[in-house]
Amino acid sequence: MSVHLQREIESIKRSVLSLCAIVEDQVQMAVRALLERDGDMARAVERRDREIDLREVEIEEECLKTLALHQPVAADLRLIVAALKINGDLERIGDLAVNITRKTIGLLDEPEIAIPFDLSGMWEKTQLMLRDSLDSLVNMDANLATDVVNRDDEVDHMKRENRILIEGMIQQSPERTIPLLRLMAVSRSLERIADGATNIAEEVIYMIEGRIVRHGEIE
């Protein structure tokens, strides 16, 4: 690898890891704002989303410039391609954090309603998946990435159970339909964040081992 290419790749790594930290913080703040009914925190998440969008564009441009100028091959090429995909996943996770805050702001305009499902438990599983996917990227740990991929079904199951529960509550109490639908949307956003964490983990496996695992089960 040339010195210039090595320098560009290290810069891409730093940029992606910096975006990782911002996105993880955004999701944490979004869920805290809902649990604590904190409108100011929710609006702060919305305002910060612009920074994530700008960074995502900068990283994409950095990756494309490196591909064009240096034409990397083998492991270097896989790293840059994976970084491009992870960059997009992080931006989408940031958008999902904003989706949660918008549902929170809507709930604050209505009489308080108890969250009927285990939001904290679902968030803990999702947060751990996100954190472990990012740790697998930092440490280039394919085993940890594989573990994240294999945990995705747990959050999927929770989302399905939440939907069934909320649909039943809407039938029993149609006057609470709007806030219950907002809470269902939060559950769906958390499940999609877990999907994003899974995507990142799959790209880490590809980066390290050159295996594409997103279309099937992995051991």
Secondary structure, 3 states (H helix, E strand, C coil): CCHHHHHHHHHHHHHHHHHHHHHHHHHHHHHHHHHHCCHHHHHHHHHHHHHHHHHHHHHHHHHHHHHHHHCCCHHHHHHHHHHHHHHHHHHHHHHHHHHHHHHHHHHHCCCCCCCCCCHHHHHHHHHHHHHHHHHHHHHCCHHHHHHHHHHHHHHHHHHHHHHHHHHHHHHHCHHHHHHHHHHHHHHHHHHHHHHHHHHHHHHHHHHHHCCCCCCCCCC
